[in-house]
Amino acid sequence: MPRGDIDKIAKETGFSGVVWIDRGGQIEFAKAYGLASRTYRVANTLDTRFGIASGSKGSPPSPCSRWPRTAC
């Protein structure tokens, strides 16, 4: 994908974050987009730390997922 396409998609979608493409230990593309803090208007950088721990957690199983379908 041409680098200009990445910029275009980021702009069109309002993407806020970092795009980092690394192949074989070589950085092919790295760029930050949008704001790290909308409140304080602080821009994202390549060094911005993102709080994603909760976003990567799965939800706990529902009680019905532990029982045979006929029990729910």
N, C-alpha and C positions, 0 to 999 in steps of 0.2 A: 504494500500500500504506500503510495507516495506520501511524503511528510506533509505536504499541503493538504491532503485529504484528512489527515488527523486533525490539523488545525481547523479545517472547515467543519468537521463533525463535532468537535469540541465546542465551537462557537454556536452551531445550529442547535445543539442539545442543551447548552448551558452547563456543560460538564465542569465539575469542580473536583480536581484531584491531580494525580500525576500519571503520565503515560511513560513507561520505561520499557524499552525493548533491548534485551541483552541476548546476544547469541555467541556461544563459545567463549564467554568471558569478555567479549567486546561490546561496549555500549554502542548500539546503532542509533538509538534515539532516546532522548530523555527531556521531558518538558513538563512544567507545572502549569495548571490552568485554574482559573477562578480564585475564590477566596477561602482562606483557612478560617476566618472569622468574619461573618457578614456584619455582625454588630460593630466590630472595630475596624472593618474594611482592611483586614490584613490579608495580603495575597499569599497563596500557596507558593512554596518553593520546592526544590528537589529534596530539601532536608525536612520538610514538614512532616511531623509525626501524626498519623491518623489513628484515632481511637476506634478500632474496628473489632475489639475483642468480643463485645456483645453481639455484633452483627454476624459473627461466624459461628455462634452457638446454635445448635439445633434445638427445637422445642422438645420438651419432655413428652414421652408417649402418653396418649390419652388412656384412661382406664380400659376403654373398649379394645385398644390395640393389644392388650395383654390377655384377652379372653377369646375363645372361639367366637366367630361371627354370630352364631346362634344365641350367644349369651347377651349380646348387645341389642 
